[in-house]
Amino acid sequence: MHASDFNTAPLGQRLHRPLWLVLAAVVVLLSPLLNRLDPDVLVAGLGVAVVIFGLPHGALDPLVARAAGRWRTQRELVEHLLAYVGLAAAVVIAWLALPLPVLAAFLLLSVWHFSGDWPKLPDGRQAKAFHRLALGWVVVASPLLFHPERVTELFSVLTGRPQDDAMQAALVAVLGWLSLPALAVVSVNILRGLRRDIQGSLELASLPLLAWLLPPLLYFLFYFCFLHSPRHLLGLAADARIREHRWFWLALVGLTLAAVCLLMTGYALIDGRPSERVIQVVFIGLAALTVPHMILVERFERSR
């Protein structure tokens, strides 16, 4: 949210950015301690945080689909849900068959999806696709630049193929170094916005800073659960077509619980160490849900 939109935005949206900046400042100060967290504790925290703060932002997708004109009758709703689940299942099957290419595709899709968090730049300009993609690239690829060894280990867990570590390390290196031009673009936007919207500039600056200071999993936890997900959820709640629908709370709570049940089922079906199973379930599950979710969000934005 840009400074010029502050007075007209709902209270939740007005509070979110200052609260994020306070959280980011605390995390920066505590980063030496956070870096010494036991890895198993960190993974457990990731799982809990994604369930509580991450999953709900996609639970309203059926209402988003209705607002975007995808269904009107109960039959159309059932057809939509079947298509949604079918697409998510196809992503899981593709990941299991071709883990590294699908992981690479998921990262690129995440760049596009997360770029939607900044429709305006701090200097007041409407963000063009070029600027948004630079921001999305910084979000996704900064940890690959700052912590290549840790990210390569994470990729090895996600693909289940440690024998492909050389290819995974090459992917990390390429995507990480390609983030340097994106960091340059974002840095220019930060400097240009300091006088007009200092909170917006500080928010952009917090992303590479946290990516540098924190382990990749912890960085993802803070960004996804406390910046991306609340921003998306608050944006939907500000839309009367979503907020005033009689199924708002049923969708929010019921579908979040349904997603949790699916993740728990996936966890039970996977072999390996508990921490590795949590990582696989969280990221493969998010990849499966992101594809239909992203398609819906794009159509919803066009319908506004």
Phi, psi and omega in degrees: 000130181277157182302325181292341180265359191299313187291336183262354182278152174300159186302316182301318179291325179292327183276337190298312183297313177300321179295321176298318181295323176295313178301314181299319179296318178297317181296320177300315180295325183267002186304324177300322178287319182296330179288345179260008178299142175299131182305322180293324176295318179299315180294319178298318177297322177300313181299314181294316183295319180296320180294315186281316188252339185266309185299322183303334185288345174258355184289341180271009183303322176300323178287326174298317179298320179295317179296330179275002177083020183278338177205155176226324182259167178297324178297317179295326177296314179299316179298320179296314181297320178297319179294321180298309181295321179298319178293319178297318179296323179297323178295317179299314180298317180296320179299314181295328181278319184226071190300315184290313177299321180291322176300315178299317178296321179297320178298317180292321176296323179295323175304312181294316184294313182290338179296339179288354179289347184230080178290337178233150177271159181300336180277004175099349180285146170294128184288123175281167182305322181301313181291318180296318180294324176298318178295315178298322180294320177298317179302312188277318192263347180303316178299329179292329178283317187275331185226061186298322182294315180296319180292322177298319176298320179295318178298322179298321177292318184291324180273339183069021183227076179299339178293345179261021185302325180297317178293321179293320177296323178295318178298316179300316182296315182296310181294323180295312181291331176291347178284345181297313175299323178296319177298323179296316179298315181295321179299318178298317180294325177297312182294320181293334184265357187300322183282327187268323183213082185294327178295319178296319178294318180295324178298314178297319181293332182293335186293301177295330179296313179293322178298327179284319188277333190252155169300148185307318181296320181290321175301313179299318180303310183293316181294308187292318187275333187241352174242299185296305186297311178299322180297317179294315182295317179294325177295320177292318181295339178280348179270121184300328180297331180268307188298322186266003179288139185294343180263012186305303184287327177297316179293315184299312184278312186296315182284333172297315179296322178297319178295321178298317179299319178295319178295320179294324176296316177299319178299318181293333184273347184266139175268158176126184178294146182306317182294321179292324179294321178297314180301315181296315182296316183297308188281321176292321177297317178294323177299315181298320183279334184293323185297304178293326179297316181296318178300317180295316182299319180297317180291324179296316180298324179290334183280348183287000000 
